[in-house]
Amino acid sequence: MNNSWNKLIYKGWAPIYDKIFNSGPFSKVRDILFNEIHFRSGDRVLFVGAGTGADIDRLPYDQLEITAIDYSEDMLQKAKEKFEGSSITFLKMDAQQLEFNDGSFDYVIGSLILSVVPDSTKAFGEMIRVCRKEGLVVVFDKFAQPGKGLSFVKKAFRHVIKLLGTDIGVSFEEISQTESARVRLISDEGVMFGNTYRRILLKKV
């Protein structure tokens, strides 16, 4: 995967993305994504790879300072249309090179982005960097099962699936290893299709 290919693929995904990834089991998971997270008025929230804005209306977005970034203009345009008239800041930006100062946000949220970007380790490091000390990083994504290799079938289809703009073989344990000194794991739970899709909460220390 690379940014140019992803940009092309997500141009095609944009018109139908919500019908697949914000419906059925995905919608149910998004509904619980922010359970037990208590946002306060004025909190600064960054959505990394915001896509069509599927997660944004699960928050009290009119009470928060929200910035939403995505590399795909087409996906971002869908999000802008949903929240027209809101105070949300939408920016075209690469998740692997966030154009914000260190510690700029109270919450950094990455849904289905680490399995999409070409360099997930770099993107995760950027998410940690722009989160303030004691701030919260929220990750929702599909990851390879810890301690287990991919099955023969998954290995066979991995490269084909990559052509659709996502990777089924990303290991969260591997990509987060370089940031282990900067974050503390709060929770890690399988939320869909067994432990394939996980909701991970981390606090920056």
N, C-alpha and C positions, 0 to 999 in steps of 0.2 A: 504494500500500500504506500502511496505518497499523496501529498497534498493536492496535486493536480488531478490525480485519478479520483480522489475523494470528492473534490469539488464537482467533477462531472457526474459521478454516481449520485451524489445527494441532490443534484439538480433534478434528477429523475425521481428520487425518493420524496422530494418536498410535497408534491400534490397528494400523495397517498400515505405519508408517514403516520399521521394521527390515526388513520383507519386501522393500522396494524399495531403501532407501538404506543398508542394511547387509548386502547380499547381492550376488552376482555381481561386476561390476567395482568397485562401491563398496566392497565388503568387501576386495577385493584392494588397493585404494588405501589404505584405512584401515590395512591391515597394514603398509604401508611408510611411513606418515605420519611416524613418529618414528625412522626409520632414521638412524643416525649421531648421534642425540641421546643423550647419556649423563646420565641422571638420577641424582642422588645422594640417598641416604636423607635425608629431611627437607626436600627441596626443596618450595617452595610453588608449586602449580600451579593456575591458574584456567582453567576451561573456560567460554568465553563462548558462550552459545547451545548448551548441552550437549545439548539435545533429550532423546532416550531413553538417552543415555549410551553411544552406539555406539563412541566412541573411548576411553572410560575404561579398558576392560579390555585395551587395547593397551599400557598402562603398568603398571609395578609399583606399582599404586595403594595397596597395603597398606604401602608403604614411604614414601609421599609425603603431604604435607599438601595435599589436593585440595579445592578449592571449585568447585562446578558451578552455574552460574546459567542460567535460562531464563525467558522471559516467559510461556510457556504452562504452566499448572499441570498440564495433562493429559500433556504431553511429560515434564515433570519427574517426575511420579508414576511413569511407566514406568521412568525411570532409578533412582528410589528403590527400586522393587521389585527391580530387577536387583542392586542393591548393598546390600540390606538387611543390617544388622549391620556394615557397614563404617564407617570413621571419616570418610567423605566428607561434606562439608557441602553440602547442596542448598538453594539459595535462589531464590525468585521475584524476578527483577530485570530491569530494562530494560538491554539492552546499550548503549544510547545514553546512559545515565546510571548508571554503575557506582558503587555505594555503598561504595567502598574508598578508602583513602588512596593518595596517589602512591607508586609504587615498592613496592607490597605483595607482589608475586609475582615469583618467579624465572622462571617460564614462563607465558605467556598464549597460549591456544590457541583459535582461532576456526575451526570447521569448518562450512561451508555456512551462515554467519550474515550475512556482509556483503552477500550477494545477497538477503537476506530483510528486514533491518531497513529502516524508512522512510528513515533518514538514515545511509547507510553511512560517510560521511566522519566523522560525529560518533562513530559506534561504533568506528571504527578509531582515532580520536584517543584515546578512552577506553581502548582496549586498550593503546596505547602509554603512556599516563599511569600506569596501575597496574602496569606492568612496571618492575622495578628497573633501574638503570643496569647495563649489561653483561648484562642478562637477554635471553631469547629469546622472540620472538613468532612463532607458527606459524599460518599461514593456509592453509586448503584450501577452495577455492571455484571457482565458474565465473565467468569474467570475459570481457568483450568483448576481442577480439584487439587488441593494441596497434597503433595506427596504421591501423586498419581500421574502417570504419563497419559497422553491422549490415546484413546482406543484406536484400533486399526481403521475403523470407519471414519472417525473424526480426523485422523491424519490424512486419509485419502481425500476428504472433502475440504480440508482446511484452506488450501490454496484457491479452490473454487469459490468458497465463501468470502475469502478476502476480496475477490473481484466485485462482490456486492457491497463492499465498504466496511467490513467488520472482520474481526479475528476471534476465533473460538479457542485459541491456544494461549492467551495471555495469562501469565501467572502474577496475581497480585503480590504474593510473597516475594517474588523476584523484583518486581518494579518498586516495591516499597522499601526494600532492604537498605538502599542508600540513604533513606530519610528516617531510619529507625531512631536516630538520636534526637530528632526534632519533633517527633510525634509520639503520642501515647494512644494505644488502641482502646477505645471505649466499648465497642461492640462489633461483632462480625457474625451476621446471620444469613442463612440461605432463605430467600423469600419467594423463589419461583423455580419450578422445574428442579426440585430437590435443592442441591447446593450450587447449581449452575449459576444462577443469578443471586448475587449477594448484596446486602445493605451493610455498609461498613462506615462506622463513625470513628473519627480520630480527633484528638485534641492536640493542638500545637503547644509544645513546651519550651 
